[in-house]
Amino acid sequence: MASRDRLIRATPRSPGQRPVRRSVRGFSLIDLLVSLAVITTLTAIMLPALSQAQEAARRVGCASNMRQIGMALQMYAYDYGDRLPQSQFLDVDDRTYSPQDTIFIYLSEETTGNRVVFDYEDRWDGLGFLFDREYLDASQAFYCPSHAGDHAFEHYRELYDERDGDIATNYQYRLPQNVRYFSDYRSSTTLLADAMRTRLDYNHLVGNYMFKADLSVTWYADTDGRLFASLPSDLTNAGDAVQALEMAWEVLDTKGDSEPAAPGGGNGGGGVPGGPIAGGGN
């Protein structure tokens, strides 16, 4: 008992052989620190890969949402004489024309006070008609899983039932004014994209999903960050926001095109060579 070493196990021995004593040595402080350093290093190496995997999964969810909205737009057009949902924000005859605000799909009475008079009882607008008329009944489909700005789904979840405030989504709706029917759009015309109202609304930072008139959902890789940098940081100057959005639509429309974009493109239109109308002119 007085010995420093504790007898753990006596190995088999022949008569007269002295017992073999074995000692147990615990972890030292240095061992613990080395282990922690190794774990910390491995975690630092693995976290970026884990983060990229999570973002890839979120992007899959975003693309699925956009496809659902796009298919709902097609069904709406089929039922409404080949017309897409209208939006007050895209009315060029209205003094408050603001295409950057098409992320809003339901407008409170206060918001609509300074706008044109609604010709329908409820205050749904643009993509909101898809929800109101049950072409897309999953409200969460209007929200990108990667969104980190002010318009997360949790902020609007109850408003879809209560309808006592504005409802915004994470997707930007476009309705070129010089095209009347859905079937008249060029296949490369972008009708829907991740929100581009401000930089804070830009969902993925490194690119943008877009729904084309040919019903495809494709990814625009903004690898150099130019599209993101072209967006306003805030809405202090509404004119700059309008111009930035129209230029962004041109960038998305001409993705993969070798020809330069047609000049102009105002009123939410144009952008692809020959304009948004199938077959050429505006």
C-alpha positions as CSV (number, residue, x, y, z in Angstrom):
1,M,0.0,0.0,0.0
2,A,2.9,2.3,0.6
3,S,4.3,1.7,-2.8
4,R,4.0,4.6,-5.4
5,D,3.0,2.1,-8.1
6,R,-0.4,0.4,-7.9
7,L,-0.4,-3.3,-8.8
8,I,-2.7,-3.6,-11.8
9,R,-2.2,-7.2,-12.8
10,A,0.3,-9.9,-11.9
11,T,1.4,-11.8,-14.9
12,P,1.6,-15.6,-14.7
13,R,4.9,-16.6,-13.2
14,S,6.8,-19.6,-12.1
15,P,7.3,-20.5,-8.5
16,G,9.7,-18.1,-6.8
17,Q,9.4,-15.5,-9.5
18,R,8.7,-12.0,-8.3
19,P,5.4,-10.4,-9.4
20,V,5.6,-7.9,-12.3
21,R,4.2,-4.5,-11.4
22,R,2.7,-2.3,-14.1
23,S,1.9,1.4,-13.6
24,V,-0.8,3.5,-15.3
25,R,0.3,6.9,-16.6
26,G,-2.5,9.6,-17.1
27,F,-2.7,12.4,-19.6
28,S,-0.4,15.3,-19.0
29,L,-1.3,18.9,-19.6
30,I,0.9,18.9,-22.7
31,D,-1.0,15.8,-24.1
32,L,-4.3,17.6,-23.6
33,L,-3.1,20.8,-25.3
34,V,-1.8,18.9,-28.3
35,S,-5.1,17.0,-28.6
36,L,-7.1,20.3,-28.5
37,A,-4.8,21.8,-31.1
38,V,-5.3,18.9,-33.4
39,I,-9.1,19.0,-33.0
40,T,-9.2,22.7,-33.6
41,T,-7.1,22.4,-36.7
42,L,-9.3,19.6,-38.1
43,T,-12.4,21.6,-37.3
44,A,-11.0,24.7,-39.1
45,I,-10.3,22.6,-42.2
46,M,-13.7,20.9,-42.2
47,L,-15.9,23.9,-41.5
48,P,-15.5,25.6,-45.0
49,A,-16.4,22.3,-46.7
50,L,-19.4,21.8,-44.4
51,S,-20.5,25.4,-45.0
52,Q,-20.2,24.9,-48.8
53,A,-22.2,21.6,-48.5
54,Q,-25.0,23.4,-46.6
55,E,-25.1,26.2,-49.1
56,A,-25.3,23.7,-52.0
57,A,-28.3,22.1,-50.3
58,R,-29.9,25.5,-49.8
59,R,-29.4,26.3,-53.4
60,V,-31.2,23.2,-54.4
61,G,-34.1,24.3,-52.3
62,C,-34.0,27.7,-53.9
63,A,-34.0,26.3,-57.4
64,S,-37.0,24.1,-56.5
65,N,-38.9,27.1,-55.2
66,M,-38.3,29.0,-58.4
67,R,-39.4,26.1,-60.5
68,Q,-42.6,25.9,-58.5
69,I,-43.3,29.6,-59.0
70,G,-42.4,29.4,-62.7
71,M,-44.8,26.5,-63.2
72,A,-47.5,28.4,-61.4
73,L,-46.9,31.4,-63.7
74,Q,-47.4,29.1,-66.7
75,M,-50.7,27.7,-65.3
76,Y,-51.9,31.2,-64.5
77,A,-51.2,32.3,-68.1
78,Y,-53.0,29.3,-69.4
79,D,-56.1,30.2,-67.5
80,Y,-56.0,34.0,-68.1
81,G,-55.7,34.3,-71.8
82,D,-51.9,33.9,-72.0
83,R,-51.4,36.8,-69.7
84,L,-49.1,36.9,-66.7
85,P,-50.1,38.4,-63.3
86,Q,-50.1,42.2,-63.4
87,S,-48.2,44.4,-60.8
88,Q,-48.8,48.0,-59.8
89,F,-45.1,48.4,-59.4
90,L,-44.6,47.7,-63.1
91,D,-47.2,50.2,-64.3
92,V,-45.2,52.7,-66.3
93,D,-48.1,55.1,-66.4
94,D,-48.2,55.3,-62.6
95,R,-46.1,58.1,-61.0
96,T,-44.8,55.6,-58.5
97,Y,-43.4,53.1,-61.0
98,S,-40.9,51.0,-59.0
99,P,-39.9,47.7,-60.6
100,Q,-37.5,47.0,-57.7
101,D,-40.5,46.6,-55.4
102,T,-42.0,43.5,-57.1
103,I,-40.6,41.5,-54.2
104,F,-43.8,42.7,-52.4
105,I,-46.8,40.4,-53.1
106,Y,-49.3,41.8,-50.6
107,L,-49.7,45.5,-49.8
108,S,-51.2,47.0,-46.8
109,E,-53.8,49.8,-47.0
110,E,-51.2,52.3,-45.9
111,T,-48.8,51.2,-48.6
112,T,-51.5,51.4,-51.3
113,G,-52.7,54.8,-50.2
114,N,-50.3,56.7,-52.6
115,R,-50.7,54.2,-55.5
116,V,-53.2,53.6,-58.2
117,V,-56.7,52.4,-57.1
118,F,-57.0,48.6,-57.0
119,D,-59.6,47.1,-59.1
120,Y,-59.9,44.0,-56.8
121,E,-61.0,43.7,-53.2
122,D,-57.9,42.1,-51.8
123,R,-54.4,43.7,-52.0
124,W,-52.4,40.9,-53.6
125,D,-50.0,42.0,-56.3
126,G,-47.7,40.3,-58.9
127,L,-46.6,36.9,-57.7
128,G,-49.1,37.3,-54.9
129,F,-51.9,36.3,-57.3
130,L,-50.4,32.9,-57.6
131,F,-50.9,32.4,-53.8
132,D,-54.3,34.1,-53.6
133,R,-55.8,32.1,-56.5
134,E,-54.2,28.8,-55.3
135,Y,-51.8,28.2,-58.1
136,L,-49.1,27.9,-55.4
137,D,-50.5,27.3,-51.9
138,A,-47.2,26.8,-50.1
139,S,-46.2,30.2,-48.8
140,Q,-42.7,29.1,-47.9
141,A,-42.0,28.5,-51.6
142,F,-41.7,32.3,-52.0
143,Y,-38.6,32.3,-49.7
144,C,-35.0,31.3,-50.5
145,P,-33.4,29.1,-47.8
146,S,-30.1,31.1,-48.3
147,H,-31.7,34.5,-47.6
148,A,-30.0,36.4,-44.8
149,G,-31.7,39.8,-45.1
150,D,-34.8,41.4,-43.7
151,H,-37.4,39.3,-45.5
152,A,-37.1,35.9,-44.0
153,F,-40.2,33.6,-44.1
154,E,-40.5,33.7,-40.3
155,H,-41.2,37.4,-40.5
156,Y,-44.2,36.9,-42.8
157,R,-45.5,33.5,-41.8
158,E,-48.6,34.8,-39.8
159,L,-49.3,37.7,-42.2
160,Y,-50.4,35.2,-44.9
161,D,-53.4,34.6,-42.7
162,E,-53.8,37.9,-40.9
163,R,-53.0,40.2,-43.9
164,D,-52.5,43.3,-41.7
165,G,-49.2,44.3,-43.2
166,D,-47.0,44.2,-46.3
167,I,-45.7,40.8,-47.4
168,A,-42.3,40.5,-49.2
169,T,-40.7,37.5,-50.8
170,N,-37.1,36.7,-51.8
171,Y,-37.8,36.6,-55.5
172,Q,-37.9,39.4,-58.1
173,Y,-40.8,39.4,-60.6
174,R,-40.5,41.0,-64.1
175,L,-43.1,41.8,-66.6
176,P,-41.8,43.6,-69.7
177,Q,-44.3,46.2,-70.7
178,N,-43.9,45.9,-74.4
179,V,-44.9,42.2,-74.6
180,R,-48.6,41.3,-74.2
181,Y,-48.7,37.6,-74.2
182,F,-46.6,35.0,-72.4
183,S,-46.1,33.0,-75.6
184,D,-44.6,36.1,-77.3
185,Y,-41.5,36.2,-75.0
186,R,-38.2,35.1,-76.3
187,S,-37.0,31.9,-74.6
188,S,-34.1,33.7,-73.1
189,T,-36.2,36.4,-71.4
190,T,-35.8,36.3,-67.6
191,L,-39.2,36.6,-65.9
192,L,-38.1,35.7,-62.3
193,A,-34.9,35.8,-60.4
194,D,-33.5,35.9,-56.9
195,A,-34.3,39.3,-55.4
196,M,-32.2,42.2,-56.6
197,R,-33.9,45.1,-54.9
198,T,-30.8,45.9,-52.8
199,R,-27.6,44.1,-52.0
200,L,-29.2,42.9,-48.7
201,D,-31.9,41.2,-50.7
202,Y,-29.4,39.2,-52.9
203,N,-29.8,35.7,-51.7
204,H,-26.6,33.8,-52.7
205,L,-23.9,36.5,-53.0
206,V,-22.1,34.4,-55.6
207,G,-24.8,34.1,-58.2
208,N,-28.5,34.2,-59.0
209,Y,-31.1,31.7,-60.1
210,M,-33.4,32.8,-62.9
211,F,-36.6,31.4,-64.5
212,K,-36.7,31.9,-68.2
213,A,-39.7,32.2,-70.6
214,D,-38.8,28.7,-72.0
215,L,-39.7,27.4,-68.5
216,S,-36.1,26.6,-67.6
217,V,-34.4,27.4,-64.3
218,T,-30.7,28.2,-64.7
219,W,-27.9,29.5,-62.5
220,Y,-26.0,32.7,-63.2
221,A,-22.6,32.5,-61.7
222,D,-21.6,36.0,-60.4
223,T,-18.1,34.8,-59.7
224,D,-16.5,38.3,-60.0
225,G,-19.3,39.9,-57.9
226,R,-20.2,42.4,-60.6
227,L,-23.9,41.9,-60.5
228,F,-23.9,42.1,-56.7
229,A,-21.8,45.2,-56.7
230,S,-24.1,46.9,-59.3
231,L,-27.1,46.8,-56.9
232,P,-27.8,49.7,-54.6
233,S,-26.8,49.3,-50.9
234,D,-30.1,51.1,-50.0
235,L,-33.1,52.8,-51.6
236,T,-32.1,56.4,-50.9
237,N,-32.2,57.1,-54.7
238,A,-35.1,55.3,-56.3
239,G,-33.9,56.2,-59.8
240,D,-30.6,54.5,-59.2
241,A,-32.5,51.4,-58.0
242,V,-34.6,51.3,-61.1
243,Q,-31.6,51.6,-63.4
244,A,-29.6,49.0,-61.5
245,L,-32.4,46.5,-61.7
246,E,-32.9,47.0,-65.4
247,M,-29.2,46.6,-66.1
248,A,-29.3,43.4,-64.0
249,W,-32.1,42.0,-66.1
250,E,-30.0,42.7,-69.2
251,V,-27.1,40.7,-67.6
252,L,-29.4,37.8,-66.9
253,D,-31.0,37.9,-70.3
254,T,-27.8,37.9,-72.2
255,K,-26.2,35.1,-70.2
256,G,-24.6,32.8,-72.8
257,D,-25.3,35.2,-75.7
258,S,-22.4,36.4,-77.7
259,E,-24.2,39.3,-79.2
260,P,-24.4,42.6,-77.3
261,A,-27.6,43.5,-75.6
262,A,-30.0,45.8,-77.4
263,P,-29.8,49.4,-76.1
264,G,-32.5,50.7,-73.8
265,G,-34.3,47.9,-72.1
266,G,-36.3,50.4,-70.0
267,N,-39.7,49.8,-68.4
268,G,-38.5,46.4,-67.2
269,G,-38.2,45.2,-70.8
270,G,-35.5,44.5,-73.4
271,G,-32.1,43.2,-72.7
272,V,-31.7,40.3,-75.1
273,P,-30.7,40.9,-78.7
274,G,-33.8,42.0,-80.5
275,G,-35.7,42.6,-77.3
276,P,-37.9,40.2,-75.3
277,I,-40.4,39.4,-78.1
278,A,-40.0,36.1,-79.8
279,G,-38.9,36.6,-83.4
280,G,-37.2,39.9,-83.0
281,G,-38.5,43.5,-82.6
282,N,-39.8,45.3,-79.6
